[in-house]
Amino acid sequence: MKTIIEPFRIKSVEPITMTTQTQREQFLVQANYNLFSLKSDDVIIDLLTDSGTSAMSSRQWAGMQMGDESYAGSPSFYRFEAAVKELAPFKHIIPTHQGRAAEKILFSIIGGAGKIIPNNTHFDTTRANIEANQTQAIDLVTSEGLDPQLVLPFKGDMDLVRLRELLQSRCDDIPIVMLTITNNSGGGQPVSMANIRAVKALCKEFDKPLFLDACRFAENAYFIKLREAGYRDKTPKEIVQEIFSYADGMTMSGKKDALVNMGGWLALNDDDLAMKARNVLILTEGFVTYGGLSGRDLEAMAIGLEEVVEQDYLHYRITSTAYLGNALNKLGIPIVKPVGGHAVYIDARAMLPHIDPLHYPGQALAIEMYRIGGIRACEIGTVMFGLQPDGTEQAAAMDLVRLAIPRRVYTQSHMDYCIECLAEVYANKHSLKGVNIDWQPPALRHFTAKFSLR
Ligand SMILES: *Cc1c(COP(=O)(O)O)cnc(C)c1O
């Protein structure tokens, strides 16, 4: 069967406000052509991010009623802790309000001037939290992982040769080794079990703990099931359990693979580190059994963790992302290959070669997608990364537009609508002209910059 059947029925609906192209052209002017400045009510299909945008199940909503809001020792915490340990049996599970809070706590304890933390590719909040502690964040993804057109099963893998070199030359400066599954900043590409195992072996050899940035652990496990020899007959849960068996700790954003709108955690085995982490937690997030969350949030995460490793859910999730990507590929639209787990990335620089990178082809494409179809996507390119600390400007390595798919939110017909819209944008691509930046803040300009059309 080719038709994707969403493995859920819809019980509660949220209306989408339909808008006309004329209205959207006005909204764009009011937003200074920055899609972050749009009101989400004025967006038809919102593919800005997959973070915190999941639809919860009726079981999760029911579970929220069971949330116990006791300040200390809530049963909701123990249910959450048991759900995490079922998949990732770390000794200490420390709830936080989202992933970056777990990062902030971890790096404030293990970081410091002169230290280095290697990863396949650090996510932007991870890198920022490492650098905020005067620590160096180093990306060691394989060179294949940096080639958008190369079709390989595990482009998130760590480069083991370079990791060994770094461990040999700077051993004393490396507090932990990290691995991000799936590799969000590298196109949502998965890491193989063989690579996780090999990274763990290197960590053992050099006596370093391995921490997973595990935001999309279930999607990564499903790619292992589909693509790696020996895993076809294992359940996603068994694969997830094996992944975590190689790790000494994890940071997690529940806004991804815990299927909730808010939440996260830090988990680890080391007693001394856990004690220090809990001390920071109490200072900045809250007591150790709620960490900045409500009891009901902990209930929703506990149930989300059971649902996210279900075979039918993961099959639908990975297949529907590929459905969008494969359709765009068939239209001739250049995308990052193979399609990752949570998003399709359009190579805007390749699609719009007549627009100079310093006139932001990704932003031009994202604006046009909204103008034509009311679809909101996210530029990941020169707008996001081009501004240098000294105020000069440089083309980013790539100019991509990310179409991130919220979990369990849109149906196949919503994706067909996106495909139709992109076909129209693609047919008229020569009419796109690039944009100027009229105003920008000194850092993280993509959130608030003001643009105009050229
Ligand atoms: C989202 C994300 C984070 C940060 O999590 P937040 O919940 O947004 O703070 C860290 N690492 C990766 C890989 C992510 O995708």
Ligand as a Chemical Component Dictionary entry (heavy atoms), coordinates in Angstrom:
data_LIG
# 
_chem_comp.id                   LIG 
_chem_comp.type                 NON-POLYMER 
_chem_comp.pdbx_formal_charge   0 
_chem_comp.three_letter_code    LIG 
# 
loop_
_chem_comp_atom.comp_id 
_chem_comp_atom.atom_id 
_chem_comp_atom.alt_atom_id 
_chem_comp_atom.type_symbol 
_chem_comp_atom.charge 
_chem_comp_atom.model_Cartn_x 
_chem_comp_atom.model_Cartn_y 
_chem_comp_atom.model_Cartn_z 
_chem_comp_atom.pdbx_ordinal 
LIG C1 C1 C 0 15.866 21.067 20.275 1  
LIG C2 C2 C 0 17.227 20.555 20.500 2  
LIG C3 C3 C 0 17.952 20.916 21.632 3  
LIG C4 C4 C 0 17.463 21.937 22.644 4  
LIG O1 O1 O 0 16.241 21.610 23.195 5  
LIG P1 P1 P 0 15.160 22.722 23.636 6  
LIG O2 O2 O 0 14.072 21.916 24.249 7  
LIG O3 O3 O 0 14.747 23.439 22.402 8  
LIG O4 O4 O 0 15.826 23.627 24.609 9  
LIG C5 C5 C 0 19.202 20.334 21.810 10 
LIG N1 N1 N 0 19.721 19.477 20.911 11 
LIG C6 C6 C 0 19.051 19.117 19.794 12 
LIG C7 C7 C 0 19.658 18.153 18.847 13 
LIG C8 C8 C 0 17.779 19.646 19.552 14 
LIG O5 O5 O 0 17.130 19.287 18.440 15 
# 
loop_
_chem_comp_bond.comp_id 
_chem_comp_bond.atom_id_1 
_chem_comp_bond.atom_id_2 
_chem_comp_bond.value_order 
_chem_comp_bond.pdbx_ordinal 
LIG C1 C2 SING 1  
LIG C2 C3 SING 2  
LIG C2 C8 DOUB 3  
LIG C3 C4 SING 4  
LIG C3 C5 DOUB 5  
LIG C4 O1 SING 6  
LIG O1 P1 SING 7  
LIG P1 O2 DOUB 8  
LIG P1 O3 SING 9  
LIG P1 O4 SING 10 
LIG C5 N1 SING 11 
LIG N1 C6 DOUB 12 
LIG C6 C7 SING 13 
LIG C6 C8 SING 14 
LIG C8 O5 SING 15 
# 
